[in-house]
Every structure is written in C-alpha cells, then in structure tokens.
Amino acid sequence: MLRSLLIHGARSVVMHADKKTDALSRWIQRLVQRRGFNKAVVALANKQARIGWLVVTRGEVYQVRPA
C-alpha cells in the first residue's frame, strides 16, 4: 500500500515538474529525458522513501539543500 501511494504521489509530481524551475523539478526533467516517464516516477518515489526513512529514524526536520 505504501509503495503504491509513493508511486501515485511521484507520478503527480513528475507530471507537473515541467512547469517549475526548482532544483528537484530540473532533476526530474533531466531524468525523464534520459530514462523516460515511468522510470523517473519510480526514481522519485525511491528518493522520497529514502528521505522519509531518514527523517523518521533520525527524528530530524527535513531541510532542502540549496542548489
């Protein structure tokens, strides 16, 4: 269930990334061009899962790194 929720959320983010210019959106756009839409979705879901795991296990607040 968690996997499908991560994939659905990532799919939404990837679909709208072409309208944005932040660092994550630029990373997604390059990934879509190199690997394709579905692989970019899975890569983003993986990235989100890893970030979430670190936030939960370390008990820290997520901070975006400057580009």
PyMOL Python script that loads the backbone (N, CA, C, O; Angstrom):
from pymol import cmd

cmd.read_pdbstr("""\
ATOM      1  N   MET A   1       0.830  -1.193   0.000  1.00  0.00           N
ATOM      2  CA  MET A   1       0.000   0.000   0.000  1.00  0.00           C
ATOM      3  C   MET A   1       0.874   1.255   0.000  1.00  0.00           C
ATOM      4  O   MET A   1       0.618   2.198  -0.749  1.00  0.00           O
ATOM      5  N   LEU A   2       1.902   1.259   0.841  1.00  0.00           N
ATOM      6  CA  LEU A   2       2.793   2.416   0.891  1.00  0.00           C
ATOM      7  C   LEU A   2       3.485   2.624  -0.452  1.00  0.00           C
ATOM      8  O   LEU A   2       3.622   3.757  -0.913  1.00  0.00           O
ATOM      9  N   ARG A   3       3.919   1.535  -1.078  1.00  0.00           N
ATOM     10  CA  ARG A   3       4.582   1.638  -2.377  1.00  0.00           C
ATOM     11  C   ARG A   3       3.665   2.283  -3.407  1.00  0.00           C
ATOM     12  O   ARG A   3       4.097   3.163  -4.152  1.00  0.00           O
ATOM     13  N   SER A   4       2.415   1.862  -3.458  1.00  0.00           N
ATOM     14  CA  SER A   4       1.508   2.430  -4.458  1.00  0.00           C
ATOM     15  C   SER A   4       1.222   3.906  -4.163  1.00  0.00           C
ATOM     16  O   SER A   4       1.071   4.697  -5.093  1.00  0.00           O
ATOM     17  N   LEU A   5       1.147   4.281  -2.903  1.00  0.00           N
ATOM     18  CA  LEU A   5       0.942   5.684  -2.564  1.00  0.00           C
ATOM     19  C   LEU A   5       2.146   6.534  -2.963  1.00  0.00           C
ATOM     20  O   LEU A   5       1.984   7.646  -3.465  1.00  0.00           O
ATOM     21  N   LEU A   6       3.352   6.011  -2.740  1.00  0.00           N
ATOM     22  CA  LEU A   6       4.551   6.735  -3.155  1.00  0.00           C
ATOM     23  C   LEU A   6       4.592   6.902  -4.672  1.00  0.00           C
ATOM     24  O   LEU A   6       4.941   7.971  -5.172  1.00  0.00           O
ATOM     25  N   ILE A   7       4.235   5.847  -5.404  1.00  0.00           N
ATOM     26  CA  ILE A   7       4.241   5.902  -6.867  1.00  0.00           C
ATOM     27  C   ILE A   7       3.193   6.896  -7.366  1.00  0.00           C
ATOM     28  O   ILE A   7       3.485   7.696  -8.254  1.00  0.00           O
ATOM     29  N   HIS A   8       1.992   6.862  -6.818  1.00  0.00           N
ATOM     30  CA  HIS A   8       0.945   7.795  -7.243  1.00  0.00           C
ATOM     31  C   HIS A   8       1.349   9.239  -6.966  1.00  0.00           C
ATOM     32  O   HIS A   8       1.145  10.114  -7.808  1.00  0.00           O
ATOM     33  N   GLY A   9       1.915   9.488  -5.803  1.00  0.00           N
ATOM     34  CA  GLY A   9       2.367  10.840  -5.480  1.00  0.00           C
ATOM     35  C   GLY A   9       3.494  11.297  -6.384  1.00  0.00           C
ATOM     36  O   GLY A   9       3.507  12.440  -6.843  1.00  0.00           O
ATOM     37  N   ALA A  10       4.446  10.403  -6.642  1.00  0.00           N
ATOM     38  CA  ALA A  10       5.564  10.742  -7.519  1.00  0.00           C
ATOM     39  C   ALA A  10       5.077  10.995  -8.942  1.00  0.00           C
ATOM     40  O   ALA A  10       5.582  11.891  -9.619  1.00  0.00           O
ATOM     41  N   ARG A  11       4.107  10.219  -9.394  1.00  0.00           N
ATOM     42  CA  ARG A  11       3.565  10.417 -10.744  1.00  0.00           C
ATOM     43  C   ARG A  11       2.969  11.822 -10.873  1.00  0.00           C
ATOM     44  O   ARG A  11       3.150  12.481 -11.897  1.00  0.00           O
ATOM     45  N   SER A  12       2.280  12.268  -9.865  1.00  0.00           N
ATOM     46  CA  SER A  12       1.700  13.607  -9.891  1.00  0.00           C
ATOM     47  C   SER A  12       2.792  14.671  -9.939  1.00  0.00           C
ATOM     48  O   SER A  12       2.685  15.641 -10.689  1.00  0.00           O
ATOM     49  N   VAL A  13       3.828  14.494  -9.151  1.00  0.00           N
ATOM     50  CA  VAL A  13       4.926  15.461  -9.128  1.00  0.00           C
ATOM     51  C   VAL A  13       5.627  15.503 -10.480  1.00  0.00           C
ATOM     52  O   VAL A  13       5.924  16.584 -10.987  1.00  0.00           O
ATOM     53  N   VAL A  14       5.893  14.340 -11.069  1.00  0.00           N
ATOM     54  CA  VAL A  14       6.586  14.284 -12.356  1.00  0.00           C
ATOM     55  C   VAL A  14       5.736  14.925 -13.456  1.00  0.00           C
ATOM     56  O   VAL A  14       6.266  15.592 -14.345  1.00  0.00           O
ATOM     57  N   MET A  15       4.435  14.724 -13.395  1.00  0.00           N
ATOM     58  CA  MET A  15       3.559  15.305 -14.415  1.00  0.00           C
ATOM     59  C   MET A  15       3.603  16.827 -14.403  1.00  0.00           C
ATOM     60  O   MET A  15       3.432  17.454 -15.449  1.00  0.00           O
ATOM     61  N   HIS A  16       3.829  17.430 -13.248  1.00  0.00           N
ATOM     62  CA  HIS A  16       3.808  18.887 -13.127  1.00  0.00           C
ATOM     63  C   HIS A  16       5.206  19.502 -13.049  1.00  0.00           C
ATOM     64  O   HIS A  16       5.328  20.720 -12.917  1.00  0.00           O
ATOM     65  N   ALA A  17       6.247  18.701 -13.127  1.00  0.00           N
ATOM     66  CA  ALA A  17       7.609  19.212 -12.990  1.00  0.00           C
ATOM     67  C   ALA A  17       8.033  20.108 -14.140  1.00  0.00           C
ATOM     68  O   ALA A  17       8.898  20.965 -13.967  1.00  0.00           O
ATOM     69  N   ASP A  18       7.434  19.922 -15.318  1.00  0.00           N
ATOM     70  CA  ASP A  18       7.840  20.727 -16.468  1.00  0.00           C
ATOM     71  C   ASP A  18       7.408  22.189 -16.345  1.00  0.00           C
ATOM     72  O   ASP A  18       7.868  23.034 -17.112  1.00  0.00           O
ATOM     73  N   LYS A  19       6.536  22.491 -15.397  1.00  0.00           N
ATOM     74  CA  LYS A  19       6.056  23.857 -15.207  1.00  0.00           C
ATOM     75  C   LYS A  19       6.867  24.618 -14.144  1.00  0.00           C
ATOM     76  O   LYS A  19       6.597  25.787 -13.867  1.00  0.00           O
ATOM     77  N   LYS A  20       7.858  23.943 -13.556  1.00  0.00           N
ATOM     78  CA  LYS A  20       8.599  24.533 -12.442  1.00  0.00           C
ATOM     79  C   LYS A  20      10.089  24.594 -12.759  1.00  0.00           C
ATOM     80  O   LYS A  20      10.567  23.939 -13.685  1.00  0.00           O
ATOM     81  N   THR A  21      10.817  25.390 -11.975  1.00  0.00           N
ATOM     82  CA  THR A  21      12.252  25.555 -12.230  1.00  0.00           C
ATOM     83  C   THR A  21      13.118  25.292 -10.994  1.00  0.00           C
ATOM     84  O   THR A  21      14.315  25.580 -11.011  1.00  0.00           O
ATOM     85  N   ASP A  22      12.532  24.752  -9.929  1.00  0.00           N
ATOM     86  CA  ASP A  22      13.338  24.472  -8.743  1.00  0.00           C
ATOM     87  C   ASP A  22      14.275  23.291  -9.018  1.00  0.00           C
ATOM     88  O   ASP A  22      14.144  22.617 -10.040  1.00  0.00           O
ATOM     89  N   ALA A  23      15.208  23.046  -8.117  1.00  0.00           N
ATOM     90  CA  ALA A  23      16.238  22.027  -8.336  1.00  0.00           C
ATOM     91  C   ALA A  23      15.644  20.629  -8.527  1.00  0.00           C
ATOM     92  O   ALA A  23      16.085  19.890  -9.407  1.00  0.00           O
ATOM     93  N   LEU A  24      14.660  20.261  -7.723  1.00  0.00           N
ATOM     94  CA  LEU A  24      14.057  18.939  -7.843  1.00  0.00           C
ATOM     95  C   LEU A  24      13.343  18.790  -9.188  1.00  0.00           C
ATOM     96  O   LEU A  24      13.446  17.745  -9.830  1.00  0.00           O
ATOM     97  N   SER A  25      12.635  19.810  -9.608  1.00  0.00           N
ATOM     98  CA  SER A  25      11.923  19.756 -10.891  1.00  0.00           C
ATOM     99  C   SER A  25      12.896  19.660 -12.055  1.00  0.00           C
ATOM    100  O   SER A  25      12.639  18.937 -13.018  1.00  0.00           O
ATOM    101  N   ARG A  26      14.010  20.379 -11.980  1.00  0.00           N
ATOM    102  CA  ARG A  26      15.025  20.270 -13.043  1.00  0.00           C
ATOM    103  C   ARG A  26      15.620  18.866 -13.073  1.00  0.00           C
ATOM    104  O   ARG A  26      15.855  18.317 -14.150  1.00  0.00           O
ATOM    105  N   TRP A  27      15.869  18.275 -11.894  1.00  0.00           N
ATOM    106  CA  TRP A  27      16.384  16.898 -11.817  1.00  0.00           C
ATOM    107  C   TRP A  27      15.393  15.932 -12.457  1.00  0.00           C
ATOM    108  O   TRP A  27      15.787  15.042 -13.211  1.00  0.00           O
ATOM    109  N   ILE A  28      14.128  16.105 -12.161  1.00  0.00           N
ATOM    110  CA  ILE A  28      13.089  15.239 -12.718  1.00  0.00           C
ATOM    111  C   ILE A  28      13.030  15.393 -14.238  1.00  0.00           C
ATOM    112  O   ILE A  28      12.939  14.397 -14.957  1.00  0.00           O
ATOM    113  N   GLN A  29      13.080  16.622 -14.729  1.00  0.00           N
ATOM    114  CA  GLN A  29      13.017  16.856 -16.170  1.00  0.00           C
ATOM    115  C   GLN A  29      14.176  16.172 -16.897  1.00  0.00           C
ATOM    116  O   GLN A  29      13.980  15.557 -17.945  1.00  0.00           O
ATOM    117  N   ARG A  30      15.378  16.282 -16.339  1.00  0.00           N
ATOM    118  CA  ARG A  30      16.532  15.613 -16.959  1.00  0.00           C
ATOM    119  C   ARG A  30      16.363  14.107 -16.930  1.00  0.00           C
ATOM    120  O   ARG A  30      16.698  13.421 -17.896  1.00  0.00           O
ATOM    121  N   LEU A  31      15.844  13.589 -15.823  1.00  0.00           N
ATOM    122  CA  LEU A  31      15.649  12.149 -15.689  1.00  0.00           C
ATOM    123  C   LEU A  31      14.604  11.638 -16.675  1.00  0.00           C
ATOM    124  O   LEU A  31      14.782  10.570 -17.262  1.00  0.00           O
ATOM    125  N   VAL A  32      13.535  12.372 -16.863  1.00  0.00           N
ATOM    126  CA  VAL A  32      12.503  11.979 -17.830  1.00  0.00           C
ATOM    127  C   VAL A  32      13.098  11.936 -19.236  1.00  0.00           C
ATOM    128  O   VAL A  32      12.803  11.021 -20.004  1.00  0.00           O
ATOM    129  N   GLN A  33      13.926  12.907 -19.577  1.00  0.00           N
ATOM    130  CA  GLN A  33      14.540  12.934 -20.899  1.00  0.00           C
ATOM    131  C   GLN A  33      15.489  11.754 -21.099  1.00  0.00           C
ATOM    132  O   GLN A  33      15.529  11.166 -22.180  1.00  0.00           O
ATOM    133  N   ARG A  34      16.252  11.405 -20.062  1.00  0.00           N
ATOM    134  CA  ARG A  34      17.237  10.327 -20.183  1.00  0.00           C
ATOM    135  C   ARG A  34      16.617   8.944 -20.093  1.00  0.00           C
ATOM    136  O   ARG A  34      16.960   8.061 -20.880  1.00  0.00           O
ATOM    137  N   ARG A  35      15.707   8.740 -19.145  1.00  0.00           N
ATOM    138  CA  ARG A  35      15.221   7.392 -18.829  1.00  0.00           C
ATOM    139  C   ARG A  35      13.764   7.132 -19.172  1.00  0.00           C
ATOM    140  O   ARG A  35      13.350   5.979 -19.290  1.00  0.00           O
ATOM    141  N   GLY A  36      12.985   8.189 -19.333  1.00  0.00           N
ATOM    142  CA  GLY A  36      11.569   8.014 -19.611  1.00  0.00           C
ATOM    143  C   GLY A  36      10.717   8.335 -18.392  1.00  0.00           C
ATOM    144  O   GLY A  36      11.203   8.432 -17.265  1.00  0.00           O
ATOM    145  N   PHE A  37       9.428   8.496 -18.664  1.00  0.00           N
ATOM    146  CA  PHE A  37       8.496   8.947 -17.631  1.00  0.00           C
ATOM    147  C   PHE A  37       8.378   7.962 -16.473  1.00  0.00           C
ATOM    148  O   PHE A  37       8.530   8.351 -15.315  1.00  0.00           O
ATOM    149  N   ASN A  38       8.109   6.695 -16.772  1.00  0.00           N
ATOM    150  CA  ASN A  38       7.851   5.721 -15.703  1.00  0.00           C
ATOM    151  C   ASN A  38       9.072   5.480 -14.819  1.00  0.00           C
ATOM    152  O   ASN A  38       8.936   5.332 -13.604  1.00  0.00           O
ATOM    153  N   LYS A  39      10.249   5.441 -15.410  1.00  0.00           N
ATOM    154  CA  LYS A  39      11.455   5.247 -14.598  1.00  0.00           C
ATOM    155  C   LYS A  39      11.730   6.468 -13.735  1.00  0.00           C
ATOM    156  O   LYS A  39      12.230   6.341 -12.617  1.00  0.00           O
ATOM    157  N   ALA A  40      11.409   7.639 -14.243  1.00  0.00           N
ATOM    158  CA  ALA A  40      11.562   8.854 -13.440  1.00  0.00           C
ATOM    159  C   ALA A  40      10.599   8.837 -12.262  1.00  0.00           C
ATOM    160  O   ALA A  40      10.953   9.273 -11.167  1.00  0.00           O
ATOM    161  N   VAL A  41       9.392   8.339 -12.476  1.00  0.00           N
ATOM    162  CA  VAL A  41       8.403   8.228 -11.399  1.00  0.00           C
ATOM    163  C   VAL A  41       8.924   7.312 -10.296  1.00  0.00           C
ATOM    164  O   VAL A  41       8.860   7.659  -9.117  1.00  0.00           O
ATOM    165  N   VAL A  42       9.434   6.157 -10.672  1.00  0.00           N
ATOM    166  CA  VAL A  42       9.940   5.193  -9.691  1.00  0.00           C
ATOM    167  C   VAL A  42      11.169   5.758  -8.975  1.00  0.00           C
ATOM    168  O   VAL A  42      11.326   5.562  -7.770  1.00  0.00           O
ATOM    169  N   ALA A  43      12.038   6.453  -9.704  1.00  0.00           N
ATOM    170  CA  ALA A  43      13.223   7.050  -9.085  1.00  0.00           C
ATOM    171  C   ALA A  43      12.828   8.114  -8.061  1.00  0.00           C
ATOM    172  O   ALA A  43      13.420   8.191  -6.984  1.00  0.00           O
ATOM    173  N   LEU A  44      11.842   8.923  -8.390  1.00  0.00           N
ATOM    174  CA  LEU A  44      11.384   9.942  -7.441  1.00  0.00           C
ATOM    175  C   LEU A  44      10.731   9.308  -6.220  1.00  0.00           C
ATOM    176  O   LEU A  44      10.960   9.751  -5.095  1.00  0.00           O
ATOM    177  N   ALA A  45       9.923   8.275  -6.430  1.00  0.00           N
ATOM    178  CA  ALA A  45       9.299   7.575  -5.303  1.00  0.00           C
ATOM    179  C   ALA A  45      10.376   6.983  -4.390  1.00  0.00           C
ATOM    180  O   ALA A  45      10.249   7.029  -3.167  1.00  0.00           O
ATOM    181  N   ASN A  46      11.414   6.439  -4.975  1.00  0.00           N
ATOM    182  CA  ASN A  46      12.530   5.891  -4.201  1.00  0.00           C
ATOM    183  C   ASN A  46      13.218   6.993  -3.407  1.00  0.00           C
ATOM    184  O   ASN A  46      13.529   6.811  -2.230  1.00  0.00           O
ATOM    185  N   LYS A  47      13.454   8.130  -4.044  1.00  0.00           N
ATOM    186  CA  LYS A  47      14.096   9.252  -3.366  1.00  0.00           C
ATOM    187  C   LYS A  47      13.242   9.727  -2.193  1.00  0.00           C
ATOM    188  O   LYS A  47      13.764   9.999  -1.112  1.00  0.00           O
ATOM    189  N   GLN A  48      11.932   9.827  -2.406  1.00  0.00           N
ATOM    190  CA  GLN A  48      11.028  10.262  -1.338  1.00  0.00           C
ATOM    191  C   GLN A  48      11.009   9.255  -0.182  1.00  0.00           C
ATOM    192  O   GLN A  48      10.974   9.645   0.985  1.00  0.00           O
ATOM    193  N   ALA A  49      11.033   7.969  -0.509  1.00  0.00           N
ATOM    194  CA  ALA A  49      11.036   6.940   0.537  1.00  0.00           C
ATOM    195  C   ALA A  49      12.319   7.020   1.367  1.00  0.00           C
ATOM    196  O   ALA A  49      12.280   6.904   2.592  1.00  0.00           O
ATOM    197  N   ARG A  50      13.450   7.218   0.697  1.00  0.00           N
ATOM    198  CA  ARG A  50      14.726   7.319   1.427  1.00  0.00           C
ATOM    199  C   ARG A  50      14.758   8.552   2.318  1.00  0.00           C
ATOM    200  O   ARG A  50      15.237   8.489   3.450  1.00  0.00           O
ATOM    201  N   ILE A  51      14.252   9.674   1.815  1.00  0.00           N
ATOM    202  CA  ILE A  51      14.202  10.893   2.623  1.00  0.00           C
ATOM    203  C   ILE A  51      13.282  10.683   3.823  1.00  0.00           C
ATOM    204  O   ILE A  51      13.629  11.039   4.949  1.00  0.00           O
ATOM    205  N   GLY A  52      12.109  10.103   3.575  1.00  0.00           N
ATOM    206  CA  GLY A  52      11.170   9.838   4.667  1.00  0.00           C
ATOM    207  C   GLY A  52      11.749   8.927   5.726  1.00  0.00           C
ATOM    208  O   GLY A  52      11.559   9.156   6.921  1.00  0.00           O
ATOM    209  N   TRP A  53      12.456   7.895   5.294  1.00  0.00           N
ATOM    210  CA  TRP A  53      13.075   6.955   6.234  1.00  0.00           C
ATOM    211  C   TRP A  53      14.098   7.674   7.120  1.00  0.00           C
ATOM    212  O   TRP A  53      14.128   7.457   8.331  1.00  0.00           O
ATOM    213  N   LEU A  54      14.929   8.520   6.526  1.00  0.00           N
ATOM    214  CA  LEU A  54      15.922   9.248   7.313  1.00  0.00           C
ATOM    215  C   LEU A  54      15.277  10.217   8.293  1.00  0.00           C
ATOM    216  O   LEU A  54      15.733  10.348   9.429  1.00  0.00           O
ATOM    217  N   VAL A  55      14.235  10.888   7.867  1.00  0.00           N
ATOM    218  CA  VAL A  55      13.538  11.830   8.758  1.00  0.00           C
ATOM    219  C   VAL A  55      12.951  11.085   9.954  1.00  0.00           C
ATOM    220  O   VAL A  55      13.049  11.549  11.090  1.00  0.00           O
ATOM    221  N   VAL A  56      12.339   9.925   9.694  1.00  0.00           N
ATOM    222  CA  VAL A  56      11.716   9.164  10.780  1.00  0.00           C
ATOM    223  C   VAL A  56      12.760   8.560  11.713  1.00  0.00           C
ATOM    224  O   VAL A  56      12.620   8.646  12.933  1.00  0.00           O
ATOM    225  N   THR A  57      13.800   7.952  11.157  1.00  0.00           N
ATOM    226  CA  THR A  57      14.772   7.261  12.001  1.00  0.00           C
ATOM    227  C   THR A  57      15.664   8.208  12.782  1.00  0.00           C
ATOM    228  O   THR A  57      16.065   7.902  13.905  1.00  0.00           O
ATOM    229  N   ARG A  58      15.979   9.357  12.196  1.00  0.00           N
ATOM    230  CA  ARG A  58      16.841  10.315  12.888  1.00  0.00           C
ATOM    231  C   ARG A  58      16.052  11.326  13.711  1.00  0.00           C
ATOM    232  O   ARG A  58      16.624  12.021  14.551  1.00  0.00           O
ATOM    233  N   GLY A  59      14.763  11.414  13.481  1.00  0.00           N
ATOM    234  CA  GLY A  59      13.942  12.359  14.221  1.00  0.00           C
ATOM    235  C   GLY A  59      14.246  13.802  13.902  1.00  0.00           C
ATOM    236  O   GLY A  59      14.064  14.680  14.745  1.00  0.00           O
ATOM    237  N   GLU A  60      14.710  14.057  12.683  1.00  0.00           N
ATOM    238  CA  GLU A  60      15.065  15.411  12.288  1.00  0.00           C
ATOM    239  C   GLU A  60      13.980  16.019  11.410  1.00  0.00           C
ATOM    240  O   GLU A  60      13.098  15.325  10.904  1.00  0.00           O
ATOM    241  N   VAL A  61      14.069  17.323  11.247  1.00  0.00           N
ATOM    242  CA  VAL A  61      13.175  18.030  10.343  1.00  0.00           C
ATOM    243  C   VAL A  61      13.857  18.068   8.978  1.00  0.00           C
ATOM    244  O   VAL A  61      15.054  18.339   8.888  1.00  0.00           O
ATOM    245  N   TYR A  62      13.091  17.794   7.906  1.00  0.00           N
ATOM    246  CA  TYR A  62      13.649  17.805   6.555  1.00  0.00           C
ATOM    247  C   TYR A  62      13.974  19.230   6.136  1.00  0.00           C
ATOM    248  O   TYR A  62      13.153  20.135   6.285  1.00  0.00           O
ATOM    249  N   GLN A  63      15.174  19.419   5.613  1.00  0.00           N
ATOM    250  CA  GLN A  63      15.590  20.726   5.109  1.00  0.00           C
ATOM    251  C   GLN A  63      16.095  20.550   3.684  1.00  0.00           C
ATOM    252  O   GLN A  63      16.925  19.682   3.412  1.00  0.00           O
ATOM    253  N   VAL A  64      15.599  21.364   2.794  1.00  0.00           N
ATOM    254  CA  VAL A  64      16.042  21.315   1.397  1.00  0.00           C
ATOM    255  C   VAL A  64      17.445  21.892   1.306  1.00  0.00           C
ATOM    256  O   VAL A  64      17.733  22.961   1.845  1.00  0.00           O
ATOM    257  N   ARG A  65      18.320  21.157   0.607  1.00  0.00           N
ATOM    258  CA  ARG A  65      19.669  21.656   0.393  1.00  0.00           C
ATOM    259  C   ARG A  65      19.636  22.735  -0.672  1.00  0.00           C
ATOM    260  O   ARG A  65      18.907  22.604  -1.655  1.00  0.00           O
ATOM    261  N   PRO A  66      20.411  23.802  -0.499  1.00  0.00           N
ATOM    262  CA  PRO A  66      20.455  24.846  -1.539  1.00  0.00           C
ATOM    263  C   PRO A  66      21.079  24.296  -2.814  1.00  0.00           C
ATOM    264  O   PRO A  66      21.985  23.464  -2.770  1.00  0.00           O
ATOM    265  N   ALA A  67      20.579  24.772  -3.950  1.00  0.00           N
ATOM    266  CA  ALA A  67      21.072  24.282  -5.245  1.00  0.00           C
ATOM    267  C   ALA A  67      22.384  24.883  -5.617  1.00  0.00           C
ATOM    268  O   ALA A  67      22.928  24.571  -6.677  1.00  0.00           O
TER     269      ALA A  67
END
""", "prot")
cmd.dss("prot")
cmd.show_as("cartoon", "prot")
cmd.util.cbc("prot")
cmd.orient("prot")
